[in-house]
């Protein structure tokens, strides 16, 4: 069985690729990456290849993949003194997709800087969208559950019937006894209402 590199056109048997220790490490790193990233990573690595016609050395590819893996696994992504944003493999995959659709004018790439900038912009967009959904849920009275699975009563299964409005959820509760309300008012200094 012969394998052909889609980036450089090198053709070798599967055994030849497997015999190189650095190649095996690179393939192992890519195999552990989330699908959203791994589908673009080989084309992305080709952007680091010099125009001299020589292929990218496996040792350099391994170093680039290891660095990229650290970025992807971090819980937050930051860029250029901007506030950190929640990190996700989806942001990195979309950043690679954008980078491949519109590559920079200056190639080969020297670092992950351009990709990191794109990934941050996408993570920022995703975080702003999450914040908007969260605030909209608060305004509409739906109990906002941010970045966590909804409890069964909110999902509509196990006897639930869709989103539970806060007012409806609180309707069945007993009011606080008058002496408890008075104690709370004294404690908080709330003389009104």
N, C-alpha and C positions, 0 to 999 in steps of 0.2 A: 504494500500500500504506500503510495507516494503522497506526501503532503506538500501543498504549495502555499507559501506565505502570501496573503492577499495584499500586503503592504509593499514588499520588496520583490516578490516573484521568485524567491529562492525555492527550489524544489528538492526535497530529500525524502528518504524513506522515514516512516514513523519511528523506526528503531534509531535512526541517526539523531532525530530530535530528542528522543528519550535518553540517549547516551550522554548528552551534555548535561552536567550537573546544574549549571546556571539556567539552562533552558527548562529543566524539570522544576527548579524553584520558581521560575517565572510563571510557568503554566499552573503550578500549585497555588500561587498567590492569586492569579486571575480566577481560578476555579473557586476560591473562597470569597471572591467579591460578590456583592449583590448583583443580580441579573441586570438591573437597570444600568449598572456601570460596566459590567463585564462585556456587554454586547458592543460597546464603543471603545473599550480600552486599547485594543490592538491598533485601531486606526489612529487613536490619539497618540500612542507611542511612536507611530510613524512620523509624526510631526517633529520629533526630536532627531530624526535621521538627517545627517549632513547631506548636502548636494553632491558630495564627492563620488557617490555611487556605492560607497561602502555601506553595509548594513549597520544597524544599531547593535553595539556589543551587548551580549546577554547580561554582563555584569552591570552595565549602565541601565539596561531595561529593568533588572531586578531592583536596583536602587530607586528608580523612578516609581516602580510599582509599590515598593514598601512605603515610600513617602506618601504616595497617593492613598494607600490603605490606612495610614495614620490619620490623614485628613478626613477620610470618609467615616472612620469609626469615632471620631471626636463627637462629644455630645452637642457642642456648639461650634459655629463657624464665625470667624471675625475677619475683618479686612480693613486695612488702612485707618485704624483708630476709630472705626465705626462700632456701634454697640453689637455685641455678639448676638447671633440668631440661632434658634434651634437647627441642628444639622440633620440632614437626611440623605440617604442614598439617592432618592428621587431628585434632589437638587443637583447632586453631582452628575447623575445620568443626563438630566436635561442640559446642564452646562456643557457636557461633552458633546451632546447632540448639536447645540448651538455653535460650539466651536468648530465642529466638523462641517456644518452648513456654511459658516462664514469664517474661514480661517484667517488668522492675522496676516498682514502683508509680509512681515519679516519672519521667515522660517529659516532654519529650524528653531524650534522653541529651546530656550535655555533653562527654564524652570517651570514650575506649576503655577506661577503667578497669575497668568492670564486666566487659566481655568479656575483658580481660587476666586478671582474677582467675579467671574460669571456665576460661580456657585453661590457666592455671597449674595449677589443681586437676586438670584432665584430664591434663595432661602429667605431673604428679606421680603420679597413679594409674597411668598407662602405664609410667612409669619403675619404680615399685614392682613392677608385674607383671613387667617385664623382669628385674629383680633377682631376684625369686622364681624365675622360670624358670631363670635362670643358676645360682642356688644349688642348685636341685633337680637340675639336670643334673650339677653337681659332685658332689653326694651320691650320685647314682645311677651315677656312673662314666662317663657319656657326656661326651665331650670338649665342653666348652662353647665355642661360637663366638658371641660376643656382638656384635650389631648389624653383622654382616658375613655375606656369603653363605658357605654351607658349601662346603668343597672337594668335588670329585666323589666321593671315596671316602665322604664322609659323607652325600651326597644320595641314594645308592642307584643312580645311573646310572653308566655306563661301567665296568661290572664290579663295582661295589660292591653290598652287600646290606643297605642300611639303615644305621642308626647303628652306628658302630664303637665298641665299648667300649675304654677305655684299656688294660685288662689284656690284651685280645685283640690290640690294636695293638702292644703292647710284647712280646708273647709270642715273636715271631720275632726279636727283637734278641739279639745276642751279649752275654754278660755282660762287664763290664770285667775286664781282666787284673788279677791280684792285685797286681802292683807299682804299677799306676795307682790302685787302691783304697787301698793303703797311703799313697801320696803325697797323695791327697785327704784322708785321715784326718789326716795330719800337718799339712797346710795348714789344715784347718778346726778342728783340735784335738779332733776327735771320737774319743774312746778307745773308746766303746761301739760296738756293732753294725755 
